[in-house]
Amino acid sequence: MRERIAETLGDVHWSDLRAHLARDAVIIVDDALDLLDVGVALAKNDVASVDAWIRAGKLQKPTTEDLTRWSLDTSARFLSAIVQPFVLIRRPPAKALS
């Protein structure tokens, strides 16, 4: 299962998320969590882990402020993984300047 989710892992543009946002399927994953671990927990219906992450604020839906900020940043890219029916996202880490 982890390998299947890993195959969906990749960077997406803000515009790629719009349809998923419209159906309320986007979940923001905190940097402290591994995106694949969260995906596996969702796929396995691990209610205890998912509920603990939600209560700790480590999994959340985008806020109105998030959506406004992202729509103004046309270069916004997100690390994402798909766990039907959800799309898990996180901004990729900033690249170091060479």
C-alpha positions, -999 to +999 in steps of 0.1 A: +000+000+000+028+024+009+044+018-025+012+025-043+008+058-025+045+066-031+038+063-069+014+092-066+038+114-047+050+145-066+049+183-070+018+199-083+010+235-092-017+254-074-039+253-105-038+214-104-055+215-069-085+237-078-108+208-088-099+189-056-104+220-035-138+225-051-149+191-038-133+197-004-108+169-008-075+186+000-058+180+033-028+199+045-002+177+062+021+194+087+059+193+080+063+172+112+045+143+096+056+120+068+033+124+039+034+086+031+027+077+068-004+099+068-015+084+034-011+049+047-031+057+079-059+072+059-060+042+035-061+018+064-087+038+082-065+043+112-090+065+131-068+068+162-038+082+144-058+105+121-079+118+149-048+125+170-032+144+141-064+164+135-066+173+172-029+183+173-035+206+142-012+185+121-039+176+095-063+204+084-083+217+056-071+248+038-084+280+053-098+309+034-065+327+041-046+298+026-067+298-005-063+336-010-025+335-005-021+305-028-042+321-056-020+352-055+012+331-059+010+317-094+043+299-089+030+280-058+039+243-059+029+217-034+042+182-026+012+159-029+000+124-026-033+109-036-053+087-012-087+085-028-108+105-023-083+128-007-053+148-019-027+153+008-005+184+003+025+201+017+047+228+002+080+214-008+110+226+012+127+257-001+157+249-022+191+262-010+207+288-032+239+277-048 
